[in-house]
Amino acid sequence: MLIPITIAHSSSEPKLPPGLAKISHDEIVLIELQGTLEVESNHPKERNGKLVGTLKIDEITDKPTLLIGHHLLEGKIVSLPKPLAILHRSSVRSSVDIDSEDDVMDGVLDFGEKEEQRSPAWSVVGVVKKKIIFSKRPMPVKSSVNNS
Amino acid sequence: MQESCLSFSPISSEEAGFFKLLELTPELVTLIEEGTNKYSYAPSLIVKGQPGEDAVICTVDKTYSMRTVDLSNSVLVITPPPDAFASKFTDTGVVIRDQLNEIIELAPIVPKLHKLSTLLRGREYDDEEHDEDASSVRFRAASFTYQDARELIQASDAELNRGLRERRILNINGNLRPISLTYLNQLLELVLNLLVSLSQPHTCASVEDISSALANGHEVPRVVSAQVMSWFGDIHQGKWKIDVDCVIREVGLGILRNHKQEPVAKDIFVAKWTSLVGDSFEHAVSLPLLAVTHLSSLLQGNYLVSTIQDKKYLTYFPASLLPIDPAARFSTLFLTCPRWKGDEILPFLSDIAVNNKERDKLLLKHCRAITDSEGVWYTARAQYNG
């Protein structure tokens, strides 16, 4: 089986806000968290489009912070030991998906089998050399509550 | 201080698993960055593998193994919101496209070309072939094409082409057929004789003259003669510049191949070798002188030397027929000969290691090194676990 990986170029994709764009790549930034973002939901679809928190990059010190609810995370920008290419599977199904949203979910849940017949198309959407890492424990904060 | 609202992507559930992180080596970074800048449209990375095989990723000329490594941390892929949903977000809003817990590590490996010989077993091409054009149907039924090889062999295109060339595999109308080695030697001898009889210089021989002489006089199809010529030199604008060393090597191998069981005395072998290639190249090289150095440089990794009553004997012992797995390769080598000189064992390892550093790692792992007045010797490392 052959899976070609194309290299995306000519960025017509939307750009990140300037503070994030200058980290490494103007369309993609990687954030590493110690732990995972867990969302209580009955259906993975429920979290779509929901607000997580506020990401700030201090312009002078370049210190990133992430405020999630009452918890403030302080992080730093670090260089990756080896650059990472970010591969994205082209949304071959997207045109079909719009017609019937239920099928989309079925498709996602068992795509392992369905994709066997369809050749997945992957592309390199960017090469990233730095990441934001939040490795400290979250600090509880009182002010600036703008939880969703 | 700039603020960005971080949200889950509106299509995050549909896109779960749509992102992968691939750890790049410096040369891959250059390749991808050049691809991005030069607007090249051709896919220059291909993932290859059959179900049940470890997948590899191939560039135009290199092969890398792929290994998934789990991360204890999670990595969020953040992008601006997709165009279709941009209106729902603020200008500085960004979205989490995917949450990943693994990255793919790449490491350069030797292309897995050894499968070729298994896949092509029983398809040898020899001199009886052109008589049975009618019966070639039996091959067509189970033909193995170049395209099949590209799909099944985990190697980059350049490595595959080189592998086909080194293994002397003909591409006849898309079908891959390894040439029978005895036939190849007959052909080479024919060509060398033709060069003399047609008085063609070996630096600039006419491809047309040779292939028509072979086609008319010896019924060798042009498609075969053209490929054989391209294996042993460069063809440029109808002229063939022969790679002398390459021809001498193949002729030498042809003689050596008959001595798999019975060793041949070195001086007899050299005399035979010289007489076979002598006529055509006597102007180019003074063979008797070179033969001795040629033996070590050209036929490296193909013979064993044994000394019986102060006379040196050679046995055919090609690295290409040894096991591919390093452990099995070393145990075969040490069964054949319990002690190896440093520079004698190296030719038998070059095809299983990507570079000298990797090769030395293998030596460290599988051998015990002893240094004495004659240099470094390698013996088998004791294998207590059988």
Interface residues (C-beta under 8 A of the other chain):
Chain A: M1 L2 I3 P4 I5 T6 I7 A8 H9 S10 E13 P14 K15 L16 P17 P18 G19 L20 E27 I28 V29 L30 I31 E32 L33 Q34 G35 T36 L37 V39 P44 K45 R47 N48 G49 K50 L51 V52 G53 T54 L55 K56 I57 D58 E59 L66 K82 P83 L84 A85 I86 L87 H88 R89 S91 D97 V104 M105 V108 F111 W122 V124 V127 K131 I133 S135
Chain B: M1 Q2 E3 S4 C5 L6 S7 F8 S9 P10 I11 S12 S13 E14 E15 A16 G17 F18 F19 K20 L21 L22 E23 L24 T25 L28 V29 I32 E33 G35 T36 N37 Y39 S40 Y41 P43 S44 L45 I46 V47 K48 G49 Q50 P51 I57 S72 N73 S74 V75 L76 V77 I78 T79 P80 P81 P82 D83 F85 A86 K88 D91 T92 V94 I96 Q99 N101 I103 R150 E151
